[in-house]
Amino acid sequence: MPELSVVIPTYRRRDALPRTLEALERQTAGADRFEVIVVDDPVDDDSAAVAALLESERRPFRLRQLHREGRGVSAARNAGWRAAEAGLVMFIGDDILLRPDAVEQHLRWHERHPDVEDGVLGRVEWAEELNVTPFMRWLEHGIQFDYLSLAGDEAPWTHFYTANISLKRVMLDRVDGFDEQRFPFLYEDLDLGRRLAGEGFRLLYNRAAVGEHLHPTGVDEWRRRMAATAPAERRWVDAYPDMPAWFHDLFDAAARRRRVPAPLGRAAARVPSRTPVIGPRAGAVADLHFRQELAPAFLDAWRADAHGRDRAPAA
């Protein structure tokens, strides 16, 4: 019986998934201590191609392929953890390269913190092989992840990031996992983190359990992501009226400011933050520039969602 079940939802990432599995082969934790469950999308992806990829190499650990029935990554993760044989469940992305001791770090911390309410958050960094752009560095400051704000060995539930996290399965059972209906994709991590917190969940931060993110990205991709995020954030504030519309307020404030010329914004983004005198000023200009680059996509989708709700017939 494995101690840990690693759940990997995958969607059109057959370029990165083999690298993710290869990184799991190099783990210092014995291969008998964990199993790996890959959950694909049988509707919008090629399950046969995923199967061929999984069968192309003989792995030292037990590897299973499952299909999700519902739409979205929430359904994929639910299918994975419900099929898990271990008492500990770890979620990673299909583009996360775990460093060799990452699984061992998670297991070690759960041994030190055996209470069912204790989970472990690992750190995510850009993969060393990537050319990390100023925009990608900007994403680290609360847009994609917010590890930089963490100090000490605990993290709030708002940092429930399924790119590199583990918890006891009993806690997932207690809250019935991810909400596939309200949050099929985007805000699903936050929703689960909040519901777990209501059950006494405590998130420990092990910065030594590192996963490298093998996903170069840019402004155009994030414009599309922000357009999808807007209706998800509306559902979030509908579900939790006490929570702020964080992205809306961030982008709305940026849109009301005087426009930063693109050449100035790009130049400011290349100034190291530790540069005396001008570093902090350049950082503020770059921050506003990037927010203004993403704001129209988010705010247009926010207004379109509101318009759609106004036109929807009453239940």
N, C-alpha and C positions, 0 to 999 in steps of 0.2 A: 504494500500500500504506500503510495507516494505521500510525502509530507506536504507538498505544495503543488497546486495545479496552476499552470501558466496559461491564461486565456488570451488569445490573439484574434481579434476580429480583423478580417482582411477584405479589402474592396479595391480591385483594380490596381494592386501594388505588387504585381508579380516580379517587378524589378527589385524591390526592396525586401520582400518576404524571405527569399533565400538567405540574404545577409542576416536578417533577424534570427533565423534558425541556426545559421552557422555560429553566431555569437553565443547562442544557448549551448552549442556543442562544446564551447571552450570554458564553460563554467567550472569553477573549482569545487562547487558542491557536486557530490556524486550524482551520476545520471539516474540512479535508482531513487533519489530523493525527490525528484519532481517529474511531472508529466506535462506535456504541451498539448493544448487543444486549439486548433485553428478553426475559426468559424467563418464560412464564406457566404456570399450573397448568391443564391441560385437563380435569381430573377435578372439582375442587372450585371452580373459578372459570369465568368466561365468556370463553373465548378470543376469541370473535367480538366481544365488547364491547371487549376490549383492542385487537383489530385495528382496530376502528372508531376508537378513540381515537388510535391511532398514525397512522392515515391521515387524520385530520381536519385536520392541519396539515402543510404542507410544511416539512421540516427542512433546515437547511444541511449537516448531517452525514449520513453513511450510517446508516440505522436498520433493524435487522432484528428480527423477532419469531420466537422459538423456543418449543417446548413441551418441558417436562421429561417424561421417561418414568417416573422413579421418584418416590416420595413424599418431600416435604420440601424445604427450601431447599438442602440439600447437592446434591441431584440437579439443581436449577435452576442453581446456580452451575457445576456440572460441565458441564452442557449448554452453558452460555454460554462458558466459557473454552476448551472443546474446539473450539468453532466459531470462535473468535477468529482473525482474520487478522494481528493485530499481535504483535510480540515482547514487548510489555508488556501486562499485563492489570490492569485496575482494577476493583475491586468497590465498588459503593455500594448503598444501600438505595433502595427506591422512594418513600421519604419524605425523601430527602436533597436539599437545595437547595445545590448547589455554588456558592460565591462565584465571581465572574467569572474570577479568576486561578487557581482551584484546579487545573484540568487542566494549565495551564502550569507551576505549581509542581511537580506530580508529574513532568512531563516534564523540567523543568530539573534536578531532583535526580537523576533517572536518568542524565542526561547527565554530571553530576558524579560519579556513582557507578555506573559501567558494569558492575561485576562482577556475574555472574549471581546471586550469593548475596545481593545487596543489594535490599531492598524499602523502600517508603516508606509510612509511616503519616501520614495527615492528621488534623487535629483535627475533632471534632464538637461543636457547640454547639447549644443550643436555638434554634429559629428566632426572630428578633427580633420577629416579629408575635405570638408566643404570650404568654399570661399565665403565666409560669413560677411554679408554686406551690412552697411550701417542700418538699413531698414530691418534686417533680421535681428540686429542688436537691439533696436528699438522695441521689437516685439517682446523682448525679455522683460520689459518694465510694465507688467500687468496686462498686456494685450493678449498674448498667447499663454504665457506662464508668468508667475510672479514669485519665483524662488528668491530673488534678490531682496525681498522684504522680510524674509524669514531669519530669525535669530534664535539660537537655542535649539532644543531637541523636540519642540512641539510646533505644530502648524494648526491654524484654524480650519474648520470644515470647508471654508471657501477655497482651500487648496487641495481638494480631493481631485487629483489629476490622474486619470486612468492611463496615462502614458507610462507610468512606473509606480505602481502602488500595490499593496497586499493587505489583506484583512482576513479575519476568521469567517468561514462560510456561514456560521450560525448568525452572524450579523446581517448578511445578505438575506438569509431566510426570514429574519425578524422583520425586515421592511419590504419583503417580496421583490428585492432587486430594483432594477431600473424601471422607470415609468415609460413604457413603450408607446403609450397613447399620447400623453401630453408632451413628452420630450424624446422623440425618436432619435434626434440628432441635434446637438448643440444645447447647452444648458442641462444636459442629462447628468453630467458629473456633479454640478452644483446642486441639483435637485436631490440626488442620492446622498451627497454629503450632508445636506441639511436634515434630511429625514433620519439618517444615521445618528447625527448629533442629538436629535430628539430622543434617541434610545441610549444615550450615554457614551457614544462613540468618542474615542480619543485618537487623534492622528499624530503619530510620532514622526519626526523628520530625521531620516538617516541620510545625511549628505554624502556618505561614502558609498551608497548604493546607486551607482551612476548608470544612466542609459544615455547613449548618444543618439541624437535625432538626425536621421538620414533623410532630410526633407528640405532641400533648398527651396526658397519661396521668394515672392516679390509682391509689389503693390497690386498688380493686376489680379493675381490669385486672391489676395486679401480683399479686394473690392468685391469679388464674387462671394467670398466667405461672409463679409459684413452684410451683404444683401440677404443672405440666408439667416444671419444672426438676428436681424431686426424682428421678424415675426416670432422667433424663439424667445427673444427678450420680452416681447409683449405677453407671451404665454407665462413667462416667469413672473412678471409683476402682477399678472392676474391671479396666479396661484399663491403668491406671497406678497400681499399689498404692503407689508412693512419693509420690503426690500426696494432699493432705488433702481431706476432704469439706468444702469451704470454706463453702458455704451451710448445710449441716447444722449444722456447729459454730457458725456465727454465730447461727442461729435457735434452736438448742438452748440456748445460753448465755442468750439473751434470754428464752426461755420459763421458765427457772429463776429469773429475777429477779422481784422484787416488781412487780406490774402497775402501769404508769404510767397514771393516770386520763386518759381521752381528752381532756378539756378542758385539763388541764395539758400534755399532749403537744403539742396543737395550738398552745397559747399559747407554749410554749417554742420551737417551730419557727419562730415569727415574729420571734424576737429575733435581730437581726443578730449574726453570729459575732464581729465586732470590737467589740461593746459591752464597755466595760471591766468587769471583774470577773464580771458575770453572763453575758456572751456564751458563753464556753467551757462554763460549767455548764449553760446552757440548751441548748447544742448536744448535750451528752451525754444530757440528758433526752429531747430530740427524737429522737436516734439510737435510743435504747432503745425509745421509743414506736413508731417506724416498724418496727423489727425485730419488736416484739411484734405489730404489726398483720398482718405477713406470715407470722409463724412458724407459726400453726396450719395454714394451707393447705399449706405446705411439709412440715411434720413429719407431718401426716396422710397426705399422698401418699407420703412416704418409708416410713412404716410399712405402708401398703397395698401398695407395691411389694415390700417384704420379705415380706409375707404371701403375695403372689402367687407369689413365687419359692419359698417353702417348700412351697406346694401343687402347684407344677409337677412333672409326672412327670420322673424322671431320664432323661437322654438315652440 
